[in-house]
Amino acid sequence: MRNGCRGPGAALLVILLPLLILLPGCLVGPNYQRPKVNIPPAFRGAEGEAQQASFADLPWWEGFKDQRLQQLIRTALANNYDLLIAVERIEQARQIAAQARAQFFPFFNYQAAIGGTKNPLGVIVGGSESSSKAEGAVLVGLSAAWEADVWGKIRRMNEAAKAQYLSTEDAKRGVMLSLVSDVAQAYFELLGLDLQLEIAKENRASFAATLKLFTQRLEGGVASKLQTSRAEGAEATVAAAIPELERQIGLKENQINVLLGQNPAAVSRTAELLDQTLPPEVPAGLPSALLERRPDVRVAEQQVRAANAQIGVAKANFFPQIGLTAFLGRGSSPLSNFTSPNATIWSTLVSAAGPIYQGGALKAQKRQATAVWKQTALQYQQTALNAFQDVSNALISREKLEAIRTEQARAVQAYEEAVKVALQRYNAGKASYYEVLEAQQLLFPAQSSLAQTDLNRRVVIVQLYRALGGGWNLQDPQWAGPQAAPPANTGTQPVH
């Protein structure tokens, strides 16, 4: 445009500019409302009346007080790859939100061009309209473009981008909670395997002693080969469990090291499973608070928020886009006229562009956005329902495991007494070898079952902490705990 838009264009800009500033009060699309959730008045399986206090209020190091476990958790929070990946996802979402926010501001660009031209029409400033020879040409300038957010499309885009960013923050919190829970559960399972291995070794020694007794009586001519064969078979059966438990211990140690972001190795430990004390009370809190504490529920809600904003973006596409563009520069052909006053170029332009007929594409986009919102709302409600179930399952399991342990402990005590009495009767010649072996064979699985229940009683506390959204009130830097993280290399020889 030669010498730009003069008087009428400038006057039009003066008239429209206030409108471009005032119109963005309009915002198409629905405003966000949290989908309704059928919240129970109390968690099924909770002890007593519902109360505000919750086990999730505790930081993880107060819930899991074993010093070695705390050391492992701190190492995992520093080195775990899933957590490091979650951090990078947050950075990606942050930059996407920054890109969306940039749409509020005008874009400035520069351009420069130099070359040759044959300009018989004299279109370029500074050229001769009668010239038909090749001449040099130059163009240098700055341009600006800005889209007025009249209908709120850019604001809805920012709303969606911010929700996605916040969902990655909540997802990271979920990874940290899962990581703490996974390390704690794996650690307790490792100690549980140690206990199972100890029981197996003690029972193998018991069966070996019985085999020795039967062998001595066989050599003395007061027992049969059947007795020693049965005793040897029972001893071998128990002995076979030992390498299987050692295999499981090795795999569990590898699992822990991978959670710690380390190569598979042994895990040192001096504590025993029964040393891990259980909290006397585990308050569950209010079900309504779970919607604010569970990271996966919060992630699901942010997805609903983002989908809701996308409906507004789709609606805004039905309306015209209003923008302002400007250019200021110099251009001439031939080059010698570049310094001429007539070589100045400037322009301002207010534009509006909108759809007339798109073959139903815009309506389809809006319907798609609405369907996505409905899907995310249903996923949010399902996630909340699953959260209520997780808490209830953990509470019911905790209560019933206590009753199970009581009966199993009684069974173990009875079988231990039976083994003792059977040996006394056998040595006194009042009982057969079968009574001794039967008592011993019943004792081993009873002890193993009791050990598994003792493990489950501790694991269910971990599961409850995770289900309640434990550590929800901790800031990200606080998750490392009150002590500094230990060196990364913590794998040493195990202590069984």
Sequence and secondary structure as in RCSB ss.txt:
>XXXX:A:sequence
MRNGCRGPGAALLVILLPLLILLPGCLVGPNYQRPKVNIPPAFRGAEGEAQQASFADLPWWEGFKDQRLQQLIRT
ALANNYDLLIAVERIEQARQIAAQARAQFFPFFNYQAAIGGTKNPLGVIVGGSESSSKAEGAVLVGLSAAWEADV
WGKIRRMNEAAKAQYLSTEDAKRGVMLSLVSDVAQAYFELLGLDLQLEIAKENRASFAATLKLFTQRLEGGVASK
LQTSRAEGAEATVAAAIPELERQIGLKENQINVLLGQNPAAVSRTAELLDQTLPPEVPAGLPSALLERRPDVRVA
EQQVRAANAQIGVAKANFFPQIGLTAFLGRGSSPLSNFTSPNATIWSTLVSAAGPIYQGGALKAQKRQATAVWKQ
TALQYQQTALNAFQDVSNALISREKLEAIRTEQARAVQAYEEAVKVALQRYNAGKASYYEVLEAQQLLFPAQSSL
AQTDLNRRVVIVQLYRALGGGWNLQDPQWAGPQAAPPANTGTQPVH
>XXXX:A:secstr
 TT   HHHHHHHHHHHHHHHHGGG   S           SS TT SSS  S BGGGS HHHH   HHHHHHHHH
HHHH HHHHHHHHHHHHHHHHHHHHHGGGS EEEEEEEEEEEE TT  STT  TT  SEEEEEEEEEEEEEEE S
SSHHHHHHHHHHHHHHHHHHHHHHHHHHHHHHHHHHHHHHHHHHHHHHHHHHHHHHHHHHHHHHHHHHHTTSS H
HHHHHHHHHHHHHHHHHHHHHHHHHHHHHHHHHHTTS S        GGGS   S   B  HHHHHHH HHHHHH
HHHHHHHHHHHHHHHHTTS EEEEEEEEEEEESSGGGTTSGGGEEEEEEEEEE  S  TTHHHHHHHHHHHHHHH
HHHHHHHHHHHHHHHHHHHHHHHHHHHHHHHHHHHHHHHHHHHHHHHHHHHHTTSS HHHHHHHHHHHHHHHHHH
HHHHHHHHHHHHHHHHHTTTTTT  GGGGG SS    S        
